[in-house]
Amino acid sequence: MPGGVKRDYRGNKKDLPVRDAPRNEYTSMFEGFRDELDKHHDRREKIVKVSRDVTALSKKIIFSLQRVRKLNQPLPDNIVKENEERMSEIKSMLATIVDDVSGIRRYRYNLMCLEEFVEAISFAYYLEHQRLITPETMQSTLGDVNIPFTANDYVYGLFDLTGEMMRFATTVTALTGSIPTGVAAGAEDVQTGADAPRNILGDLQDISSMLQLMQLNDRTYFKKKDVMIEQVRKVERVGYGVTVRGNERPKGWMPDMNEDAGHHDDGSAE
Amino acid sequence: MADNTNTMIDPKIFQYLQAHAEEQTEVGDKLTQIITGFNRHISTAQGHLSRIHATPLQKLGPLLSQVESEGIKPAIESIGELNKFASNYPYYKYNFRWRSAVQNLIYVMLITAWLGGLSSESKPGELGRLLRIEEIGEILKVPVNLEDRDAFHITIEEYILALTDLTDELSRLAMNSVTMGNIDLTVRISQFIKDLFAGFQLLNLKNDIVRKRIDAVKYHVKKVEDVIYDLSLRNLIPKAAEQV
């Protein structure tokens, strides 16, 4: 039986017992393969660890942001400060694997954390500017950490953003009695004939239709698309409810957030 | 502060997403087209190769030439096309599309060469010859185990998986060779599979497809050992062959 790597309780490799099987014509070939495969496995393990930590930090950023109550305003100082610390931690962790995911290796290893990171950053950007972050701006948040986001990191991060927008819309609407809306347009906008301030429901509908129009052809896309459409519908119901009977509800009344929590992939709402 | 323009989405973002989706669709369609032809050539080769179990070693020559001319040669052209096209895109983004086809081709080449085919001017065909991964790369005219640049290549995993296909098929041939009266060949296969098995044991494996396939090699060894046991019990193994 070919053995796996023996590890101690901390996950460090234990030295393998020396095998003294007789050498044959192919021994050195397999030794070469072993070295290559070991390099690959070690790299993957290192990346998985970093990815897990970056995912956890990104989720914490998102939790903080869900405590924001206003749209299109500078974020509260304490939240900005907390999240800046998390960002610099994320950057220093990603910096340790730049070489492991560079060049041909960028697509070789699964860097799931970047999707989560895009979700966190695009949510922060949306809350502050009420706009969708561009891929270039997203890339610039990593500073000199040279790990390019792939198009899929960006796209799937945006799909997850819609979930955060839904949660934010639902909570803020329940607490304030009106759906989150941007601040009134300035004089400049009046001159250009821009419309009244947008609200989050319209923004969600915009993102949703854009992501449906792009039409990727893979399973993740179809799955995330279905979840997103359900989220948009939910905020539509919130918008309707607040329009028709908004004032009848006591302030602070919270809808049951669990009613279709099963639709969200990670359940991080609670 | 409100932004100057009252739109949620910069049109550049939509363009970016569309370009991404279009590339994925176009690359996917083109790969399907190349890989369909590729698989057909491999099936042709495998179809011919299925006759090795009913063809005595002395008569294998014409069969192997047929495998080479009708299967391997056109498959090499497919690989060339794949190499040229796929090298324009990140290798690991799309390699799941052709992995099994490439692995099957490597296997076809390995068994053809082991049976004495795929001779070249520098390397005459010879029974029991194992093509190394570098030789596979030379014949296919593509790099192997590429790390320093992003282009099409043959991976070590593909080669290792093809080796397990080889031990599987040879373990079957070991038995059929007895039926065809060539016990020398059975003994030879037995030694070869044992050598490869010893090699596989040097690898540190994770719980993945490579491990799963290599775990099966012990059954190939056992299958051949059972045949050898049956033969030695009845004193059917020639003395000379025993020493091979």
Interface residues (C-beta under 8 A of the other chain):
Chain A: M1 P2 G3 G4 V5 L16 R19 A21 P22 N24 E25 Y26 T27 M29 F30 E31 F33 R34 E36 L37 D38 H41 N72 P74 G103 I104 R105 R106 Y107 R108 H129 Q130 R131 L132 T134 P135 T150 A151 V155 G182 V183 A184 A185 G186 E188 D189 T192 A194 D195 P197 R198 G202 D203 D206 I207 M210 L211 L213 M214 Q215 L216 N217 D218
Chain B: M1 A2 D3 N4 T5 N6 T7 M8 I9 D10 K12 I13 F14 Y16 L17 Q18 H20 A21 Q24 T25 G28 P90 Y91 Y92 K93 L130 R132 N145 L146 E147 D148 R149 D150 A151 I156 I160 D195 L196 A198 G199 F200 Q201 L202 L203 N204 L205 K206 N207 V210 R211 I214 D215 K218
